Amino acid sequence: MKVEVAVEAEPAGTAGALALSADRLDDVFLLANGDSFFDFNWLSLVPALARDDWTMHAALARGVRGGRYGRVELAGERISRFLPKGESGLPINAGIYLVRRRLLERIRTAPCSLENDILPTLAADGELLGHSAEGAFIDIGVPEDFERAQLALPAFLRRPAVFLDRDGVLNHDDGYVHRPDQVRWVDGAIAAVRWLNDAGYYVFVVTNQAGVARGYYGEMDVRALHDWMQGELHRAGAHIDAFEYCPYHPEGTVETYRRTSDFRKPGPGMILKLKGDWGIDEAGSFLIGDRDSDLQAAAGAGIAGHLFNGGNLLNFVRKLVPARRRIPGSD
């Protein structure tokens, strides 16, 4: 990650500070407060890019208690007004936005406050969308919450994972699929990944790719297909956190890949690697596969395994993950 810092010569307000970075901004960009943390699926804001009837799309934190925060009222998917601080069942502005660059045209003077000068006007003009989500939220604007964040943030960042087999779970197993034109998504597959993202799980793919060892295609083809699948998921506000694949097979025709590997399911190698790389919370982690070898790999890695026999993957996932996982102390 490359970080650039724009320094205010004089206090410019939150909107004025944004204007100072005008030459660094793309036509669409993410804007986030630097002193708050909201654990939600950021890509859930992205599907709105298919339309042009908004200037900002704000993330709203649902279920935050206490009278410290102002509240947001929604009319459908648009923010209608901002309410004063006070206890309420309404969501709060989480300080994360998907923004079109034309917002800068509204920042004419400095200092200028995004919250007081810009957002209410956008709402009145019908240009401000709101997406309400539930997740761990904290900001460090007062000393008490700064102290609480020292213990809370490590807990927020450690989460369970769902490991998905690819062929037969995400896409139909039509035999050595390795090109986008061969992919037939399983019913509800993309929506199921989005559901798991929104529920606060890491989502990983673990797939045997013996076609590499058999010479049907190469590792570059596997990676290219996974990049394409990720792009399709992104457009729906979903994502895979990491893809792992095993190109080896003991009976392969390509010598480089002809060997036994613990990464090939039923070996647990791919799952164990991801567990180590990501530091997941094993409690609540599980695998979904369509073969006994998938379940054996899950057992070998010390997590639960669930057999998917076809049908709608979202319906299957909903039975396993009925709601957003709750994180103690997140509110």
N, C-alpha and C positions, 0 to 999 in steps of 0.2 A: 504494500500500500504506500502510495506517495502522498504525503501530507504537505499542504501549503497553508501558510498562515497570513491572513490579512489583518493588519493592526490598525485600530482606530486612533487617529491623532487626537480626536475629541470624542466623547460619548455620542454615538449616533443612533442609539436605540436598536431594537432587534431587527426592524426593517431597514434602517439606515445601514447597519452592519452588512446586511445581505446585499444591498446596492453596491457596497465597496468591492464585492466579489463578482460583479457583473461580468467581467471579461473572462472569468473562469467557469461560467455556468453553461451547461448544455441546454437545448430547447426544453427538455424535461429533466428534472433533477429531484433528488431527495434532500429535504431540509430537516434537521433534527436539533433540538435543544441539547446543549452539551452537558447539562447537569441533571439529566433524568434518564431513566432506563425503563423501557417497556418491552416485555417479552411477548411479542406477538408475531404473526407471520407477515413480514413486511411486504411480501409479494402479493398479499391479498389486496393491496391498493392498485396493482398493475392492470387488471382487466378493464378498469375505467378508461385506459388509453385508447380503447376502440372507439371512443366518442369524443367530441370536442366541445361539449356544453359545460365545461367547468374550467376553472383556473387553478384551484387548489383542492387537494383531496386529503383530509385530515384523519389521522388515527385517533380514535377515542377509546379511553380505557374504561371498561365497564366494571362495576362492583367495587370501586374504590370508596372507602368510608371516610367520614370525618368532614369537618367544616372548613378545612384549609383551602379547598379548591373551588373555583367557579365551576358551573355545570353547563352542559351543552344540550340544547333541545333540537331534535331532529324532526323534519317533516318528510317522511319517506326516507330517501337517501341523501337529502340535502340538509345542511345545518340551517335552521331557521333563526335561532337567536342564542346569545350567550347570557347566562343567568349569573347573578352575584354569588359570592361564596356562601356556602351553607350546606347542611346535611340534606341529601336528596338521593333518590334512586336513579337519577340521571347520570350518564357517563361524564367524564372530564376530558378536556383537551390534553392529549398525551405529549404534545410537542413534537410530533413526527408528521411530515407532510410530503406528499408527492406534488410537485409544483411545475406549472408551465412557465416558461421564461417571461411570458407577457405580463406576469405579475409585477415585474420591475417598472412597468409603465405607471403603476399606481403609487410608486414611491417617489414623491416629488420634492420633499424637503427632508432635512435632518436637523434635529433628531426626529425619528419616526418609529412608532411602536407597531410591530406586527399584530400584537394581541389587541391593542386598544384602537388603532387607527385603520388597519387594513382588513383584518378578519371580519369585523362587524359589517363593513361596507360590502365585502364580497358576499357575505350571507344575505344581506338585503337585496343584492343584485342577482341572487340565485346562482352564484359562481363557485360556491363552496360546498363540496361533498364531504360527508362524514362516514367513516367506517368504524362501527362499534365492535370491539373485541375484548375478550377476557384474557388476562395474563398478569404475570408479576409486574408490578409498577412501583417505582420509588424514585423520588428526586432528592437531591441533597441541598435544597435551598435553605434548610434550617439545621442547626447543629445536631438536633436529636436524630434526624433522618440521615445525616452524614455518618453519625456513629452507627446507626442501625445498618447502613449499607455495607459496612466492613464485614459483617457476618452474612448479610442477606444475599449479596451479589454472588459469592461462590456457590450458594445453594441454588440460586436462580439459573446459573450457567451449567449446572450438572443435571442432565435430564435422561430419561430412558430413551431407548431406540427401538424402532421397528425395522427388521431386516426382511427385505422382499426378494424372493426369487424373481427372475425376469421372465423367461419364457414359460408360459403357462400361468403366470400370475398377473404381470403387467400387460404383456402381449400374448396373443395366442401362439402356442408352440407349433409352428408350421414347418419345423426342421431347418436348423442352421440359419436362422434369420440373421442377416448382417447388413441390410440396406433399408433405408426409410420406406421404399416402395413395397417392402415385404411385411411391414409392421401392420398388424391388426390389433388395435388396443382391445383389451378385455373390457367388457361393459363395466362402467363405473370405476375404471382404473385411475384415470386422471383425477376424478373427484375424490377417490379414496386417498390418494397422496395428499391432496389439498386438505382433506379432513384431518389427516395425521399431522400435517404442518400446523394447522390451526389449533390442534389439541396439544401442541407443545412437545412433540416427539422429534428426535432425529429420525430421518428416514434414509436407509441405506439399501442399495441393491447388491446382492451377492449372487453371481451367476457363473455356472460352468460354461466355458466356451471351447469345447473340444474341436470345433470346426477349424480353429487355428492349428491345432496339432495334426489334424487330418488334411491340412492344406487347402481347405475350401475358401478361406479368406485369412487376412492378416490382423495383427493387433491394431493397426491403424484403422481398419474397418470397424473393429469393435468400439474403439474410442470415438470415431466419427459418428457412429450410430447413437452412442450414449449422449454425445453433444446435441444431436438432433432431438432425441427424446427429451433432454433437459429443456431445450427451446420450446417444445410443444407444451411441456408442463408449465413453464414460466408464463406463457400466454394465458393460462388458466389460473394464475396466482399460486402455483404449486412448485415444488422443487424437490430434488433428491440431494441430500447432503453429500453423499459420496457413492461412487460406483466402484465395486471390486469385481474382478473377473479372473477366472483361472484358465489359461490357455493350454494347460498340460493334459496329456492322456497317456497312459502306459502303452497303448497300442497305436500311437500316432505315427503317421507316415513322414512327418517332418522331424528330423533327428533332434533339432534344438528343443522341441517341445515333447519328445517322446520320453516321458518319465513319470514316476509316481510322485504325487505332490499332496501334502496335507491341506493345501488350499483347495484342491478339488473335492467338492462334496461327494461322499458323506464326511470328509475331513472337516474339522472346524476352523481351518486356518484363516479363511477370509473374515469370519466373524471375530475371531480372536484379534486379528490385526486391527480391525475397526474399533473394537473395544479398547485396545491399547492406545490407538491414535487419538481417539475422541474423549476418552475418560468418561464413558457413559455411566449412568446409574442403572445397574443391572436389575434392580427391583422394578418390575413392570415392563422390562424389555422382552421382546418376543420376535419370532420369525414366522412368516407366512410362506409356505411352499406348496408345490403340487405333487411332490414325490416323497417317498419314504427317506430317500437320501438327504433331502432338505431337513427333515425332522431329526435325523441322526446327527447332522451337523450342528443343529441347535442344541441337542442334548449334550454333545461333546463340548460345546462352548458354555454350557451351564445356563441356558435360557430356555424358555418355553417355546414349543413349536406347534403351529396350527396348520392343518392340511386343508388346502383350498381345492375343491373339486369342480370348480367352474361356477358360472352364474355371474352375478353382479358383485364386483369386489367391494364397492362402497357399502353395500348391505352387509357383507361379511365383516368388514372392518368396524362398522357401527356396533355390531354385537360384541366386539372385543374392546372397543374404546367408546363408551357411551357418551362421554362428555369431556370437556376441557379438564385436564388434570389440575388439581389444586396444589398450590405451593404454599406451605405454612408461612405466615408472615408476609405474604406478597401484598397485602393491602394495609 
